[in-house]
Amino acid sequence: GEELTAGLLPPFRPGDAFRLHGQVAAGWYSGPGAGGAPEALAVTLQVVSSKPARGRRRYGVNVLGVGPQGEPLEHLWDRLGEIPWGDAVRWAQAALDGLGRSRAAQGGDGAEVAARLDGILHGLARRLEKGRRARERKTHHARERHAGGDRPTRMALADLARATPEEVLVDTRSAALVVLGERGRAHLFNPEGRLVTSIRYAAPAIERRRKSGLWRPAERREIELLRARVEQAALEREPAAG
């Protein structure tokens, strides 16, 4: 913490009421941008503590970051689906809660608390790295499925074929057409009929997008044009008859 705050002017340096104990920077992660295409982002996970005038010191994890094109990080939660650093942060917060209840923290044993904080920061970093390797394995398996023809595109085309007019929407920011499938599946097609990405959303997240106007109902002509362009794109991918 001292290294992180050493360059601050004295009025801005944390005091006893708030302390910055350390941080882990992690990236790059791949997150869908406003149009659905993947973009890179990184996060900084800070271990901090605060102490009111009366009461025990409390420890927590601050998640800092900026989404693609300066978008607030919290706007990405629904698009990311599973937060890639979520499990590591939950583990760290549970460990910090335990530290806050310990005798060392309440008894003012600075050396033991510092050692445990250091261990939590290193444990957080290890879990982030482990999660990255797991994602790389998933990506490798996805490439294998792609080579074998088992692609998300097939599911997207199937969902588009059986979608009702109420299940086809338009993203008002990017003009992408959103096709809703079963169990929260959402497929984003660009106006040319190319599949951009497929994501899973929780039902409340879909409803929020509808109510906020972020996703508006698609008009009949837009749905017909999408299906026609998707069909044409599929025909162009078929091998020519020999």
N, C-alpha and C positions, 0 to 999 in steps of 0.2 A: 503493500500500500504506500509506503513512504516513497518508493521510486515513482509511482504513478502520480503522486501529488506534489512532488518536489518542485516542479516548475510553475506551480500556481502561485499567484500573489497571495500574501498573508491573509487578506480578508476572505479569500475564496477557499482556503485550505480547510478540510474537514476538521472539526473539533471532537471532543469526547461524545457529543450528542449524536454524531454521525461519523462512521469510519468506513473507509474503503480499504479492504484487506487484501485484495488481489483480483486478478481477472484472467480469463482465458478467451482468446480470439479464435474463432473457428470458421472455416470456409474452404473452398467455395461450395455453397449449396446451390442446387438448381431449383428455381422457383418459377412458376408460370407468371409471365407479365400480364398486363391488362388485356392483351390480345390473345393470350393463351400460349404463346411461344415461350420456351424456357429461357430464363435469364439468370445470371449469377448473382448471389448475394452472400454476405458474411454476417456473422453476429459476434458480439462481445458479451460474455457472461461474467458479471461482476459479483463478487461476494462482498456484501456490505453488512453493517450492523447499525442499529440506532438504540438510543437509551433515553427514555423520557426522564423528566426530573424525578419522578417517583416510579419505580418499577424496574424490572430486570431488563438486561440488554437483549435485543432480539436480532437474529441473524436471518439473512435472506439472499436470494439470487436476483439480480437485475438483468434482464435480457434487453440488450441495446442493439439496434441495427436500423438500416434503411432499406426498403424494398427497391425493386427496379424503378429507375427513373425518379428516385426520391420519394416513392410512395411510402406512407407509414407502415411499419412492420406489421401492426395488428390488422391491416387490411388484407394481408396475405393468408391469414389463418384458414379461411374457408377454402381458398384455392389450393393451399398446400395439402389439405386433407390431414395426413399424419405429419405432425411437426417433427422434422428430423432430429432436433436436439431435445425434444420433449422428455424422453425417458431419462437422459442424463441430468436434466435440470430437476426433475422430480426426485431423483436419487440425491442430488446435492442438497435440495431443500429439506428432505427428510433428515439427512445427516446434520445439517445446520440446526434444525429444530432440536435434535438430540443434544447437540453441543450447548444450545441455549439453556437447556434444563439441567446441564451437568453442574457438579459442585465446582469444577475448575472455573467455569464462566462466572458463576455467582460469587465465588470466593476470591476472584481477582488474580488467579494464577496465570499471569501473562505468558510464561514460557510454554505451559501445557496447551493453553488455548491457541497460541501461535503455531505450535506443532500440529495440532488437530486441523486448523484451518489450512495449513500447507498440505496436509494429507487429503483434505476434501478437494482442494483445487487440483491436485495431481490426479485424484480419482475421477474428477469431472472430465479432465483432459483425456484420460484413458478410455472412458466410456464414449466420448465423442468420437475418438479414433476407431473404437470397435464398431460403432454405428456406421461410420463411413465405409469400413471394410465390408460390412454386411450389405450396404447399399450397392457397393461395387459388384458383389456377387450376384445380387438381384439384377443389376444391369446386364451382367454377363449372361444370365439365364434368359433375360428378355431378348438379347441379341440372338441366342440360340433358337428361341421360339420364333423370332422374326425370320430367321433363315429357313425354318421348317414350315413356314406358312401360317403358324398359329399366332396371328397378330391381333392387337386391339382393334385394328381397322375392321375386322370381320364382325366383332361385336357391335361396333358403331353402326355399320351398315344394317345389321339385323335390327338394332333399336330404331334406326331411322325408318326402316320398312314398316314396322308395326306401331310407330308413334302416332298418337292422335293429334289433332291440331293444337290441343291444349298443352301438349308435351313438346312443342317446338317453339322456342323463344328467340329473341334477338338481344344480344348484348349491346346496350346503347352506347358504350364507350368505344368498342372496337368494330361494331357491325358484324361480329361473328354470330353464326346461328347455333343455338344451343339445343341439342336433342337430349331429352331426359329419358333414361332407361330405368330398369329395375334396380332396387337396392342402392339408390342414390347415384347411379351412374349418370354422368353428363358428358356429352361429346360436343366439342366445339369445332365447327366447320367454318372456314373462311368463305367469303362471298363467291369464290370460284369453285366451291364444292370440295375443297381439299380438307381432310381431317387434320386439325392442328394439334389437338390433345384430347385425352380422355381423363376425367377426374371423378372422384367420388365425393359427394357432398352429403352432409347430414340434412334431414328434412327441414329443420328450422333454418338452416343456411339458405336453402333454395327458396323458402318462403320469404325470408328477408330480402333476397334479391328481387323477388316479384314485387313485394310491397314498396320497396324503395324506388322502383322504376329502373333499376340497373338492368333487369331482364324484362322486356316487354313481350306480349304475345306476338308471334309472327303472323303476318297477313297470309291469306290463302295463296296469293301469287308468289310470295317469298318462299313458302313451303314447296310449291310446285316447281319453282325455279331451282331450289336446292336439290330436290330429288332428281331433276333432269340433269343437272350438272354432275351430281355424284354418279349417276348411271353412265353418263358419257365418259367420265374419268375412269370408271371401272372397265368400260369397253376398250379404252385406249391402253389399259394395262394388260389386257388379254393378249397372249401371243398370236401372231398372225398365222392363218392357216397355211400349211406347207403344200 
